[in-house]
């Protein structure tokens, strides 16, 4: 048990380092792209990044969104990184082949009391469901030979084994989803902040005595609209991805519970 705890603690530490490192790298990459790609003088009239973007040059137009843009780029890049990470994790958790077929085959083996074959099938499937089922099957096998416990005690012991195995597997499936849900909220707020700053700049240009500064007015409006677009896009993608991953995890959790219940029922029916 101590080996499992130490291993789990090490994995949690590595995941935390990955999470923090990914955020820092996303911030650095976003700033470099903003500064040296979007802010490249070739994107602007007269080769001056303080001037007007060339007609149709979207890099220069986005650059005019101001310093809120790299923050929004960071948020969107973090969204991409952790969406890919969740996709890889959930794909690995599915294991080999279709889960419905695996569960059906496992139930057939249990009905035939082929416990060893069921354990071998779990080893081949290599998914989170298979890991939980293997832990339950190993306990199932040991309880069959246990003469010190009565039937009800064996059932409780088997259920406890399933709960412990599920407690180790399920947190991995939902890890980092909180990042996606947070992005869904803060992306719009950061975009709104950029919009407000842009409008302040635009109204500041209009408020000047005499002829309004057309360049400052255009820059302010660009800043407002670009940040709004970035913020809404990040929030929209985060909401869609979060709901998609949550649905997959809920379905997966249900299948684990269903398979565990089937195993316990099979044990109860075969035990004396």
C-alpha positions in Angstrom: 0.0 0.0 0.0 2.9 2.3 0.8 4.5 1.6 -2.6 1.2 2.6 -4.3 1.0 5.8 -2.2 4.6 6.8 -3.0 4.2 6.1 -6.6 0.9 8.0 -6.7 2.6 11.0 -4.9 5.5 11.0 -7.5 3.0 10.9 -10.4 1.0 13.8 -8.9 4.2 15.8 -8.5 5.2 15.2 -12.1 1.7 16.1 -13.3 1.9 19.4 -11.3 5.3 20.2 -12.8 3.9 19.5 -16.3 0.9 21.7 -15.7 3.0 24.6 -14.4 5.6 24.2 -17.1 3.0 24.1 -19.9 1.5 27.4 -18.7 4.9 29.1 -18.5 5.9 27.8 -21.9 2.5 28.9 -23.4 3.0 32.4 -22.0 6.6 32.7 -23.4 5.6 31.4 -26.8 2.6 33.7 -27.0 4.7 36.7 -26.1 7.4 35.9 -28.7 4.8 35.3 -31.4 3.1 38.6 -30.5 6.3 40.6 -30.3 8.4 39.2 -33.2 5.9 37.7 -35.6 2.8 39.9 -35.3 4.8 43.0 -34.4 7.3 42.5 -37.3 7.7 45.9 -39.1 7.0 44.2 -42.4 3.4 43.9 -41.4 3.0 47.7 -41.2 3.0 50.7 -43.5 6.4 52.4 -43.5 8.0 49.5 -41.7 6.9 50.9 -38.3 5.0 48.7 -35.9 3.5 51.9 -34.3 1.9 52.7 -37.6 -1.1 51.4 -39.6 -1.1 47.7 -40.5 -0.8 46.9 -44.2 -4.2 46.4 -45.9 -5.3 42.8 -45.4 -2.4 42.0 -43.1 -4.1 40.1 -40.2 -0.9 39.7 -38.2 -0.5 43.5 -38.0 -4.2 43.9 -37.3 -4.1 41.5 -34.4 -0.9 43.2 -33.1 -2.9 46.4 -32.7 -5.0 44.6 -30.1 -2.5 45.6 -27.5 -0.8 43.7 -24.7 -4.0 41.9 -23.7 -3.6 39.8 -27.0 -0.6 37.8 -25.7 -2.6 36.9 -22.6 -5.5 35.7 -24.7 -3.1 33.8 -26.9 -1.7 32.2 -23.8 -5.1 31.2 -22.6 -6.0 29.7 -26.0 -2.7 27.9 -26.2 -3.2 26.4 -22.7 -6.6 25.3 -23.9 -5.1 23.5 -26.9 -2.3 21.9 -24.8 -4.6 20.5 -22.1 -7.3 19.5 -24.6 -4.7 17.3 -26.4 -3.5 16.0 -23.0 -7.1 15.0 -22.0 -7.7 13.5 -25.4 -4.6 11.3 -25.1 -5.4 10.3 -21.5 -9.0 9.4 -22.3 -7.9 7.4 -25.4 -5.4 5.5 -23.3 -8.1 4.9 -20.7 -10.3 3.3 -23.3 -7.7 0.6 -23.8 -7.6 -1.7 -26.8 -10.8 -2.4 -28.7 -14.4 -1.3 -27.9 -15.3 -1.1 -24.3 -18.8 -2.5 -24.8 -17.4 -5.6 -26.6 -14.8 -6.1 -23.8 -17.5 -5.8 -21.0 -19.8 -8.3 -22.9 -16.9 -10.8 -23.3 -16.0 -10.3 -19.6 -19.5 -11.0 -18.5 -19.5 -14.2 -20.6 -16.3 -15.4 -19.0 -17.7 -14.6 -15.5 -20.9 -16.5 -16.3 -18.7 -19.5 -17.2 -16.6 -19.0 -14.0 -13.5 -18.5 -16.1 -11.8 -16.1 -13.8 -8.2 -16.7 -15.0 -9.3 -16.1 -18.6 -11.1 -12.9 -17.5 -7.8 -11.7 -15.9 -5.9 -12.4 -19.0 -8.5 -10.5 -21.0 -8.0 -7.5 -18.7 -4.3 -7.6 -19.2 -4.7 -7.5 -23.0 -7.3 -4.7 -22.9 -5.0 -2.4 -20.8 -7.6 0.3 -20.1 -8.8 1.9 -16.9 -11.9 -0.3 -16.9 -9.7 -3.3 -17.3 -7.4 -2.2 -14.4 -10.4 -1.9 -12.1 -11.9 -5.2 -13.3 -8.5 -7.0 -12.8 -8.3 -5.7 -9.3 -11.8 -7.0 -8.6 -11.1 -10.4 -10.3 -7.9 -11.0 -8.3 -9.9 -10.3 -5.2 -12.7 -12.4 -6.5 -10.3 -15.4 -6.9 -8.8 -15.0 -3.5 -12.3 -14.8 -1.8 -13.4 -18.0 -3.5 -10.7 -19.9 -1.6 -11.2 -18.0 1.6 -12.9 -20.2 4.2 -12.7 -17.7 7.1 -15.4 -15.3 5.8 -19.1 -15.8 5.3 -20.8 -14.9 2.0 -21.9 -11.4 3.1 -18.4 -10.5 4.3 -16.9 -11.7 1.0 -19.4 -9.5 -1.0 -18.5 -6.5 1.1 -14.8 -7.2 0.7 -15.2 -7.4 -3.1 -17.2 -4.2 -3.2 -14.5 -2.4 -1.2 -11.9 -3.6 -3.6 -13.8 -2.2 -6.5 -14.2 1.2 -4.7 -10.5 1.4 -4.0 -9.5 0.5 -7.5 -12.0 3.0 -9.0 -10.7 5.7 -6.6 -7.2 5.2 -8.1 -8.4 5.3 -11.8 -11.2 7.8 -12.0 -9.3 10.9 -10.7 -6.9 10.5 -13.6 -9.8 10.8 -16.1 -11.1 14.1 -14.8 -7.7 15.7 -14.0 -7.1 19.1 -15.6 -10.7 19.5 -16.6 -10.8 22.3 -14.1 -8.4 24.2 -16.3 -10.8 24.0 -19.2 -13.7 25.2 -17.1 -11.6 28.1 -15.8 -10.6 29.1 -19.3 -14.3 29.1 -20.3 -14.9 31.8 -17.7 -11.8 33.9 -17.7 -11.3 34.0 -21.5 -14.3 36.2 -21.9 -13.4 38.4 -19.0 -9.8 39.0 -20.3 -11.3 39.8 -23.7 -13.7 42.2 -22.1 -10.8 43.9 -20.3 -9.1 44.3 -23.6 -12.3 45.7 -25.1 -12.7 48.2 -22.3 -9.1 49.4 -22.7 -9.6 49.7 -26.5 -12.7 51.7 -26.1 -11.0 54.0 -23.6 -8.3 54.6 -26.2 -10.8 55.2 -29.0 -12.8 57.7 -26.9 -9.6 59.4 -25.9 -8.8 60.0 -29.5 -12.3 61.5 -30.1 -12.0 63.7 -27.1 -8.9 65.5 -28.4 -9.3 69.1 -29.2 -9.5 69.9 -32.9 -9.4 67.1 -35.4 -9.6 63.6 -33.8 -6.5 61.4 -34.1 -7.6 59.0 -36.7 -4.8 56.5 -36.1 -5.4 56.4 -32.3 -9.1 56.0 -33.0 -8.6 53.1 -35.4 -6.1 51.5 -33.0 -8.5 51.7 -30.1 -11.4 50.2 -32.1 -9.1 47.4 -33.4 -7.9 46.7 -29.8 -11.5 46.4 -28.6 -12.8 44.2 -31.4 -9.7 41.9 -31.6 -9.8 41.2 -27.8 -13.5 40.5 -28.0 -13.0 38.0 -30.8 -10.2 36.2 -29.0 -12.0 36.1 -25.7 -15.2 34.7 -27.2 -13.4 32.2 -29.3 -11.4 30.8 -26.3 -14.5 30.6 -24.1 -16.6 28.9 -26.8 -14.0 26.3 -27.5 -13.4 25.7 -23.8 -17.1 25.1 -23.1 -17.5 22.7 -26.0 -14.4 20.7 -25.1 -15.2 20.6 -21.4 -18.7 19.3 -22.0 -17.4 16.8 -24.5 -14.8 15.4 -22.1 -17.2 15.4 -19.2 -19.7 13.4 -21.2 -17.0 10.8 -22.1 -15.9 10.6 -18.5 -19.5 10.1 -17.2 -20.1 7.4 -19.8 -16.8 5.7 -18.8 -17.7 5.9 -15.1 -21.1 4.4 -15.7 -19.5 1.4 -17.5 -17.0 0.9 -14.7 -19.9 0.8 -12.2 -21.9 -1.4 -14.4 -19.1 -3.9 -14.8 -18.3 -3.9 -11.1 -21.9 -4.5 -10.2 -22.0 -7.4 -12.7 -18.9 -9.0 -11.1 -20.3 -8.6 -7.6 -23.6 -10.2 -8.7 -21.8 -13.0 -10.4 -19.8 -13.7 -7.2 -23.0 -13.5 -5.0 -24.7 -16.1 -7.3 -21.7 -18.5 -7.3 -20.8 -18.2 -3.6 -22.2 -20.5 -1.0 
